[in-house]
Amino acid sequence: MKTTTKQKRRRRRPRAKPGGPPILTAGEIDAMRAAGRLASRILDVVSELIAPGVSTAAIDRLVDELTTEAGATSAPYLYQGTFPGHCCTSVNQVVCHGIPADDHILVEGDIINVDVTPVLDGFHGDTSRTFCVGEVNEQARDLVETTFRAMWLGIHAVGPGKHIGDVGRTIQPFAEARGYSIVREFTGHGTGREFHSAPTVFHHTTLGAGIELEPGMAFTIEPMINLGRWKTRVLSDGWTAETIDGKLSAQFEHTIVITPTGVEVFTLGARLRATSRRPPRSYAVIPHPSRSSVR
């Protein structure tokens, strides 16, 4: 059947439900792939810098340099008019939104989450990884590995016809069975042309199933998992969120899109991208023997 120009235009722009997440077009998904690849490349390079004696400000300068060289900008920089960094550097008990500083020097045994969001051609590539600084104790390493696995379990839980609440219902029992807690105050979010949009992605179990997922919906899955209690507090700088009890916290984040057959991850690092866009369910953290970081 022939279609009119008006009908063709509607097919190119999938409709979002009122108040619901945007539905990306094929062209917008291509743009998100490019932004996601850039974000993952930035963290691939950052991983080479992570070592005792490096300042979090040096990490921030590297992120700024790599972002600018690619013709992109950093979404975190001056976010809401006040965030001073081009990335978030969250060390040890800092859950998220840590501010890079010249006087914050990494030491052996630290863990650090680096969260980057380059904006390339108007689209956001949002991703983060927690790295181990030199040799860390077994407790810290297990927390980091559990958080990484929890993120992937959340990713495997979504797809067309499933619900956004499936993320938290999958992640929370996995983490709690290992003695950890899930941060409630901070969540994943929709993304695309906007840094943050619908849907809100809870990483713990909530009442109701949440929205039904449709192809073209893009959002982050980014569980923050604590060694102790799940509660957090925000420091006087208005940004840095840390665990209420001072115990360690870890986070991993990917930006994904729902596809007609499942899910595509936009922000895979080079090691996984070389094999597939979605690792098998049995995939676990296997640190590279020449690296101090867990990817």
Beta strands, then each sheet from edge to edge (+ up, - down):
strand 1: 73-74
strand 2: 88-91
strand 3: 94-96
strand 4: 111-116
strand 5: 118-120
strand 6: 123-124
strand 7: 127-132
strand 8: 181-182
strand 9: 188-190
strand 10: 197-201
strand 11: 218-221
strand 12: 224-226
strand 13: 232-234
strand 14: 241-243
strand 15: 249-251
strand 16: 254-258
strand 17: 263-265
sheet 1: 1+ 5- 6+
sheet 2: 2+ 4- 7+
sheet 3: 3+ 14- 13+
sheet 4: 8+ 12- 15+
sheet 5: 9+ 10-
sheet 6: 11+ 16- 17+
end
